[in-house]
């Protein structure tokens, strides 16, 4: 009888980087190089999730990287957007602390070291947010976004955030934080998945700690992963998270914004429920629009 094979324990990582990519080509290598500039790099798990790239160069790069044993690469069978890619990466992560990274962006030197230390020194922190650089690839100009104003006593202020959303969408968080809110919503997979995710994280009572340094370089281009999105998704956010936005806007203002966002599309299955719910909470101008819409619906049906 053959001797039983001994099961080796899973390797313990201090931190996981989930790198999501779609047709990023050689930019993926720049993202990976930026991770090496950290003392804890040997103890960092790197998971690359490709959202069914079609670009030959990107596929070549990924298949070459696959030969490196310390990288885990997940290939999606079909394009499903950033929510799916992030969820795949988080689900496969073996560490408690996760840093999302888009395939065309980079991290400044020692960023992973700082993030890990911040989590270790603040065990009650569910996520960490910091400053970031936006580098415009077309013009070559850059601006630094200081997120300290979002901070109150070292923690993230929901009021400040609702008033001016500048939270870094790829802020590091614990794996359990992601699990507690059910991950990223597929509804917003191609647009504002980060905003929806973080609103739900904050609604869950999660504790965010501010790290006073630049922890991300967003290399922005017209072809980037978050270069464009359906404007209706911003209206859907208002509907899905009206309680969050009531910290800044009155319920009446929110209902007016929702109606005005949907009105140009004239879709009865969407606008009629809004009319039933909000007729007495919108401006006179919007009441008249609602009445005109109802008359048109009646005339068309007649």
N, C-alpha and C positions, 0 to 999 in steps of 0.2 A: 504494500500500500504506500503510495507516494506521500512524502512529508508535506504537511499543510504549509502553504505559502504564507509567510508573515505579512500582515497588513501594515504598511508604513503609515504613520500619522500624517495628516494633511499639514503642509507647511503653513506656519503662522506668519502672516504679513502684518506690518504695522499700519499700512494704509493701502487703499486701492484707488487707482486712477482708471476711470471709465472713459475711454476715448471713442467718441462717436464720429463716424465718417460717412461721407457720400460724395464721391467724385472729387476728392481733395488732392489727388496726385501726390507730388513731392512734398506738399505742405505737411503731410502726415509725418515725414521724417523730421521736419523742424519741430513739430509738437513733441515727438519722442525725445529728440536731443535736449529739449528744455527740461525734461524730467531727470536727466542724468546729473544735473547741476544741483544735487541735494545729497547731504550726508547719508540720509536714510534710503537712498535709491536701491541698495541691495535688498532692502526689506519691503520694497514697494511692489505690489501686484499690479500688472498692467493688463487691462482687458480692452481690446479693440472690437467695436461692433460696427460692421459695415452694413449700411441700409440698401443692399442690392445695387452697388455701384455699377455703372455701365461703361465708365471711362477706362480704356485699356491700360493707361499708365497707372491709374489707381489700383486696378486689379493686379498688375504686375508687382507693384510695391507691396501690396498686402500678401501675395503669395510668396514673395521673397522673405518678408518678415515672419511668415509662418514657419520658416526653417529655424528660427530662434526659439529655443525651448522655453525661455522665460516669458514669452508673450502668449497670451491667450487670445485667439481671433475667432469671432463669431460672425458668420456670414448669414444675413437674413435671406430667406428664400424669395421674398418679394419686398418691394419698397413699401414701408409702413410708417415712415416719418420718425421724428426724433423721440417722441414719447416711447414708441416701441423699442428703439435702440437703447435709450436710457434704462428702461425697465429690464431689458435683457442683461445689460451690464451690471446693474444693481443686484439683480437676482443671482448672478453668478459670482458676485464678489465674496471673498473669503475673509475680509477684514471688517472691523467695526466702523471704520472711517473711510468715506468715499469722496473723491474729488472728480466731478464731471469735467470733461475737457472736449471741446469741439475739435474736429480734425484739422481745421485751418487756423487754430489759435495756439498760443504758447503760454508758458508760465515763467515769470521772472526767476532768477537764481534764488535758491534756498526757500522757495515758496512752500514746498512740501514739508521741509523741516519746521517752518514756522507754524503751519497748519497743524501738524501732528503735536507739536509742543503745546499749542493753544488748547487742543482737545484734552491732552493729558493734564494740563494745569487747571482746566475748568471742566471737571467731570460732569457737571450738570448741563453743559452746553449741548444742545441738540444739533445745532449747525453754527457755522462761522461765516461772517460776511466781512469783506474788506474793500479796499479801494481797487480801481482797475484803470487800465490804459486802453483807449480806443485809438487804434492806428488805422488811418484811411489809406488803403493800398493804392487808390487812384491818385490822390494828391500828395501822398507821402507825409501828410501832417498827422499830428497826434494830440489828443487831449487827455488829461488825467481827471478821473471822476473820483472825488473824495466823498466817501459815504459816511463820514463822521456825523454829519447833520442828522442822519437817520437814527442816531444812537441816543439813548437815554440811560444814564448810569451803566454804560457798557453793554446795554441790551438794545435790540431792535425795537423801534417805536412804530407801531402799526399806524398811528395817526400821521406821522411824518411820511411813511411809505405810501399811504393812500392819497396823500396830497401831491406827492411827486415820486413816481415809481422809478428808482434808480438802483434797486437791489440787483446785484449780479446774479443772473439766472443760473450760472454754474457754481453757485456757492457750495462749499464742502458741507456735508452733513453725515450724520450717523446712518447706518443701514436701517436701524430700527425706526428712525424718523421717516424714511421713505416708506417703510412697511406700514407704519401707523396710519398713513393717509391713503393707502392703496396704490402708491406709485403715481406715475405720470398718466394723465387722462388721454386716452386715444382720441377723444373728441377734438382736442387741440393739438394733435400730433404734428401738424404742418405749420403751426403758427405760434400761438402764445402759451405753449405748454408750460413754460417756466413760470409765468405770472400765475396761472391757475394752480400750479403745484405749490408755490410758496404761499399763496393766500390760504390754501387748505392746511399747509403746515402751521401757519400762524393761528388759524382758527382752532387747531388742535391743542393750542397752549404751549407749543414748542418754544424753547429758550434759545435765542440767537445771540452769540457773542461777537463783538466788533474787534477785528484785528487791524490795527492802525498801520497798514502798509499796503503797497500795491501787490495784489496776489494773482493778477490775470492780465494778459494782453490780448485784447480782442482785435484781430486783424480783419477789419470790416471791408467787404467788397460787395459789389452789386450782385454777385453770384453766390454769396455766402449762405450758410444753412438757415440763417434768420434774416435774410435780406428783404423779404416781403411776406405779407400775410393778408388774409381776407379781413377787411375792415369790420365785417360783421362779427368776427370773433371777439372784438373789443366790446361790442354790444352784448354778445352772449355772456361775456365775463360779468358785465353789470347785472344781468339777469341771474346768473348763477351765484354771484357773490354780493348781492345788494347790501347785506348787513355789513360787510367789510367797507364798502364805499360810503355807507351812511355816516362814517366817521368824518367825512368831508362834505358830502352832498346830502341835501334833504331828500326824503323819499319822493317828494314831488319832482325835484330836479332829475332824479334817477329815472322815474317813469317817463318823463318828457324825453330824456336822452334815448331811452329804449325805443319809444315810438318813433322818434325822428330818425333813428338808425335803420329801422325796418321799413318805414313808410315809402321811400323811393322805389322799393322792389315790388310793392303792391301785391304781396302774397297773402291771400285771404286766410289761409290756414294758420298763419302767424299773426297777422294784424287783428283779426276778429277777437281772439282771446285777450289780446292787449287792450282792445277797446272795452271789453266787458270788465276787465280788471281795473283799468286806469282812467276811465272817462272822466270821473269827477276829481281826478288828481293831476290833470294836465292843464296847460295854459289855454286861454280862449282860442288862440290861433290853432292849437292842436285839436281842440274840440271840434272846430269847424272842419278841419281836415278829416277827422274821424267821421263826422256826419256826411261829408262829401263821399267818403269811401263807402259808407253804408248805402247811400243812395245809388252809387254806381253799381255796387254788388246786387242790389235789388233790381235795378234796371236791366242789368245783364242777364240775371236769372229769369226775369220776366220775359 
